[in-house]
Amino acid sequence: LYAMRQYLPDIASFVRKGGGFAMIGGELSFADGGYAGTPLEEILPVQLPSTASKTIDLAHFRPVLTDAGSRHPITQLAFDPTSNQQIWETLPAQHGTNLVKEARPWATVLATHPRLSAAGKPMPVITVGEIDEGRVMAITTDGSWRWSFERAGDGATAREYQMFWNNTMRWLIKDPELKLLRVEIEQDAVAPGESAQVTIRLQNADYTPAPDTQGHVIVSHRPLDHLDAPPLAPVKFEFQTDARGVAVLAIPAPNSGVYEVVAEVERPYGTLSDRELFLSTESTPEFSDILPRPDLLEKVSIHTRGGFAIAPKTPLLSLNEPQAVQVNKRVVIQLWDSLFLFVFVLGLLLTEWTLRRRWGRL
């Protein structure tokens, strides 16, 4: 109806240049939708069978998490691995799946089919991957909505469904919190001649630590009085991650100014990079104590035969958005961990039950 075939090369080009794409199962998806042999198949993380063979299986099943799926942020529906596994084992079953072949070499399989196989391995059901600068995902079933509606019908909530798709969107759009390579600088500012401690954290595509991996850091410097000028000659530092996928470098800051630290690592699916800034400046009273001192200003004005006045109250300033937002830590607090909240909700339920009984509505 929409003659989609003419748009497929542009969609594939968009993804390769940094876009995100997800194909979800159904009668018009994967091989059943005629995508085998098209530019779209080339970017999918799974290979498609020919339309001459069977393309759909209607049997009910529950996806089985792989080892990578137990750690990947998309399929992490609970922070505790045991709880996460239990959630996936109790989610409502899927009513059928599109059939696909094995995953691409550059892809990561997060969940498989419990009975069907492809190339001698369990058939992929949830598969993700990075191709050029973009990210792709393949879900061979179109029944994820059952995780919401059927759970609600059983008296539960749609939390797992919402979290799964929230995680999916964050991963596809490259949420900075889910980056595989992260540069962290402990100090925001150091004195000239000192060094800033830079920590580099590297993970594989399945979010396991990437040990014994080489990369480099490029450090560029701009003096404080020439921030708009091009940076001075950059300096390159090599590093190698340890068993935890971590490398720690001491980056010297010989002169005052703004230093930009850019880390890069070559991976099979492309180049990973991340950047961070720090300041090098002398420790002066103006920086350590920025509160105004009217008494001192008045004395200075008297001795210099100048004037002194307290500025009138100014309206709120309109500030530009920051270039980067750093999340130092994340704390998850379960509502039911609060005794007060539990007693409060229990009290509401008991009150409702009492009123219903009194009014004869039980």
C-alpha positions in Angstrom: 0.0 0.0 0.0 2.8 2.4 0.9 5.3 1.1 -1.6 7.9 0.7 1.3 10.5 -1.0 -0.9 11.5 2.4 -2.4 12.4 3.7 1.0 14.4 0.8 2.3 17.8 2.1 0.9 17.3 5.4 2.7 16.3 3.7 6.0 19.4 1.5 5.8 21.5 4.6 5.1 20.0 6.5 8.0 20.8 3.6 10.4 24.4 3.3 9.2 24.9 7.0 9.8 23.9 6.8 13.4 20.2 6.1 13.6 18.3 3.4 15.5 16.1 0.8 14.0 14.0 -2.1 15.5 12.0 -4.7 13.6 9.2 -6.4 15.5 7.6 -9.7 14.5 4.3 -10.0 12.7 2.7 -11.0 9.5 4.4 -8.2 7.6 7.8 -8.4 9.2 11.1 -10.3 8.5 10.9 -12.8 5.7 7.1 -12.9 5.8 7.1 -9.2 5.0 9.3 -9.7 2.0 12.4 -8.1 3.5 14.8 -11.0 2.5 17.4 -9.8 0.0 16.6 -6.1 0.5 18.9 -3.3 1.9 17.0 -3.7 5.2 18.1 -7.3 5.7 21.7 -6.1 5.4 21.4 -4.1 8.6 19.4 -6.6 10.6 21.2 -8.4 13.4 19.7 -11.7 12.1 19.7 -13.4 8.8 16.3 -14.1 7.1 15.1 -17.4 5.5 13.8 -17.4 1.9 10.1 -16.9 1.5 9.9 -20.4 -0.1 10.4 -21.9 3.4 8.3 -21.7 6.5 8.4 -18.2 7.9 6.1 -18.3 11.0 5.7 -20.7 14.0 2.4 -20.3 16.0 3.3 -22.3 19.1 3.3 -20.6 22.4 6.7 -20.0 24.1 8.6 -17.9 26.6 11.9 -16.3 25.5 15.0 -17.7 27.3 17.6 -15.2 28.4 21.1 -15.9 27.2 24.2 -15.2 29.3 24.5 -11.8 27.5 20.8 -11.1 28.1 21.2 -11.5 31.8 23.5 -8.5 31.9 22.3 -6.3 28.9 20.5 -3.1 29.9 17.6 -3.9 27.5 16.6 -7.2 29.2 17.5 -6.1 32.7 14.0 -5.9 34.3 15.5 -6.1 37.8 18.9 -5.2 39.2 19.3 -8.5 41.0 20.2 -11.2 38.4 18.2 -13.9 40.2 15.1 -11.7 40.3 15.6 -10.7 36.7 15.7 -14.4 35.7 12.6 -15.2 37.7 10.7 -12.3 36.0 11.5 -13.6 32.5 10.5 -17.1 33.5 7.1 -15.9 34.6 6.2 -13.4 31.9 3.1 -14.3 29.9 3.9 -16.6 26.9 4.3 -15.3 23.4 1.8 -16.6 20.9 4.0 -17.5 17.9 7.2 -16.1 16.3 8.7 -15.2 13.0 11.4 -17.6 11.9 14.9 -16.3 11.4 18.3 -17.8 10.8 21.4 -17.4 12.9 22.6 -14.0 14.3 25.1 -11.9 12.4 28.7 -12.2 13.6 28.6 -8.6 14.9 25.3 -9.1 16.8 24.5 -10.1 20.4 21.6 -12.5 21.1 19.8 -11.5 24.3 17.0 -14.2 24.3 16.4 -17.4 22.3 13.5 -19.7 21.5 13.2 -22.7 23.9 12.5 -25.3 21.2 13.3 -23.8 17.7 16.9 -23.8 16.4 18.9 -22.1 13.7 22.3 -23.3 12.4 22.4 -25.8 15.3 21.9 -23.2 18.0 18.7 -21.9 19.7 16.9 -19.5 17.4 17.4 -15.9 18.3 14.3 -14.1 19.5 15.7 -10.8 20.8 18.9 -9.7 19.1 20.8 -6.4 19.0 23.9 -5.1 17.3 25.8 -2.0 16.1 26.4 -1.5 12.4 28.7 1.4 11.4 27.5 4.3 13.5 23.9 3.0 14.2 22.1 0.5 16.4 19.6 -2.2 15.3 17.4 -4.6 17.1 15.3 -7.6 16.0 12.4 -9.0 18.1 10.8 -12.0 16.3 7.5 -11.9 18.2 4.8 -9.2 18.1 3.3 -10.2 21.5 5.2 -8.2 23.9 2.0 -6.3 24.7 0.9 -9.5 26.5 3.4 -8.6 29.2 1.2 -5.6 29.9 -2.4 -6.6 29.2 -2.2 -10.2 30.5 -0.2 -9.2 33.6 -2.8 -6.5 34.4 -5.6 -9.2 33.9 -3.8 -11.3 36.5 -3.8 -8.5 39.0 -0.2 -7.5 38.4 1.2 -4.3 36.8 2.7 -3.5 33.4 6.0 -2.5 35.0 8.0 -5.2 33.1 6.6 -4.2 29.7 7.2 -0.5 30.3 10.7 -1.1 31.6 11.6 -3.4 28.6 10.6 -0.8 26.0 12.0 2.1 28.0 15.4 0.2 28.1 15.1 -0.5 24.4 14.5 3.1 23.4 17.4 4.3 25.7 19.7 1.8 24.1 18.7 2.6 20.5 19.1 6.3 20.9 22.5 5.8 22.7 21.6 7.1 26.1 25.0 8.3 27.6 24.4 6.3 30.7 24.6 3.1 28.6 27.8 3.9 26.8 30.3 1.1 26.4 33.2 3.5 26.9 33.2 6.1 29.6 35.7 8.7 30.7 35.5 9.8 34.3 37.6 12.5 35.9 37.7 12.7 39.7 38.6 16.4 40.0 36.8 19.2 38.2 39.9 21.4 38.5 43.6 20.9 39.3 46.5 23.4 39.8 48.9 24.0 37.0 51.8 21.5 37.2 49.6 18.8 38.8 47.9 15.9 37.1 44.3 14.9 36.8 43.3 11.3 37.4 41.4 9.9 34.5 39.5 6.6 34.8 38.5 4.8 31.6 35.8 2.1 31.8 35.3 -0.2 28.8 32.6 -2.9 28.3 31.9 -5.4 25.5 28.7 -5.3 23.5 27.1 -7.6 26.0 28.1 -5.2 28.8 30.7 -7.5 30.3 34.0 -5.8 31.3 36.5 -5.7 28.4 39.9 -6.7 29.9 43.3 -6.4 28.3 42.1 -4.0 25.6 44.3 -1.3 24.2 43.2 2.2 23.3 44.4 5.8 23.4 43.6 9.1 24.9 44.0 12.4 23.1 44.4 15.5 25.4 44.0 19.0 23.9 44.5 22.3 25.8 43.1 25.8 25.4 44.5 28.7 27.5 41.9 30.6 29.6 42.5 33.8 27.7 42.1 32.1 24.3 39.2 29.7 24.7 37.8 30.6 21.3 41.1 29.8 19.6 41.9 26.3 18.2 43.4 24.0 20.8 47.2 23.7 21.1 49.0 20.6 19.8 47.2 17.6 21.3 49.1 14.9 23.3 48.4 11.2 22.9 48.5 8.6 25.7 48.2 4.9 25.2 46.4 2.7 27.7 45.3 -0.9 28.3 42.4 -2.0 30.5 42.9 -4.4 33.4 40.9 -7.5 34.3 37.9 -5.2 35.3 37.9 -3.4 32.0 39.4 -0.3 33.7 42.4 1.9 32.9 43.6 4.8 35.1 45.8 7.5 33.7 47.5 10.5 35.3 47.1 13.4 32.7 49.5 16.2 33.4 48.3 19.8 33.2 51.5 21.9 33.0 49.6 25.2 32.2 46.4 26.8 33.2 43.4 26.4 30.9 40.7 24.0 29.8 41.8 20.4 29.0 39.7 18.1 26.8 40.2 14.3 27.2 39.0 12.1 24.4 39.4 8.3 24.7 39.1 6.1 21.7 39.0 2.3 21.4 38.8 0.3 18.1 36.2 -2.5 18.4 35.0 -5.1 15.7 31.8 -3.0 15.3 33.5 0.4 15.0 35.3 3.0 17.0 34.1 3.8 20.6 34.8 7.3 21.9 34.0 9.4 24.9 35.1 12.8 26.1 35.4 14.8 29.3 36.8 18.2 30.4 38.7 19.5 33.4 40.1 22.9 34.4 43.6 23.8 35.4 43.9 27.1 37.3 45.7 28.7 40.2 44.0 28.3 43.6 43.1 31.9 44.4 40.8 33.4 47.1 38.4 34.5 44.3 37.8 30.9 43.4 37.8 29.4 46.9 35.4 32.1 48.4 33.1 33.7 45.8 30.7 35.3 48.3 30.5 39.1 48.0 32.1 41.2 50.8 30.3 44.6 50.9 32.4 45.9 53.8 35.7 45.3 51.9 34.3 46.8 48.7 33.2 49.9 50.6 36.7 50.3 52.1 38.3 49.9 48.7 36.1 52.5 47.2 36.9 55.0 50.0 40.7 54.5 49.6 40.5 54.8 45.8 38.1 57.7 45.9 35.6 55.8 44.0 32.0 54.9 44.5 30.2 52.0 46.1 26.7 50.8 45.7 24.8 47.5 46.2 23.5 46.3 42.9 19.7 46.1 42.7 18.0 42.6 42.7 18.3 41.3 39.2 15.9 38.9 37.5 16.8 35.2 37.1 19.4 34.7 34.4 18.7 32.5 31.4 21.5 29.9 31.3 22.4 27.7 28.4 22.0 23.9 28.7 25.2 22.2 29.8 27.2 20.3 27.3 27.3 17.2 29.4 25.4 15.8 32.4 27.3 13.4 34.7 25.5 10.8 36.7 27.7 10.0 39.7 25.5 7.2 41.1 22.1 5.7 41.0 20.0 4.5 43.9 17.0 2.3 43.5 14.5 2.4 46.4 11.7 -0.1 46.3 8.5 1.5 47.6 7.6 -1.6 49.6 10.9 -1.3 51.6 9.3 1.6 53.5 7.4 0.4 56.6 5.5 3.7 56.8 4.4 3.4 53.2 3.4 -0.3 53.6 1.3 0.5 56.8 -0.3 3.5 55.0 -1.4 1.5 52.0 -2.5 -1.3 54.2 -4.6 1.2 56.2 -6.3 2.5 53.1 -7.2 -1.1 52.0 -8.6 -1.8 55.5 -10.6 1.4 55.5 -12.1 0.6 52.1 -13.0 -2.9 53.2 -14.6 -1.6 56.4 -16.7 1.0 54.5 -17.8 -1.5 51.9 -18.9 -3.9 54.6 -20.8 -1.2 56.5 -22.6 0.0 53.3 -23.4 -3.6 52.3 -21.3 -3.5 49.1 -19.1 -6.5 49.8 
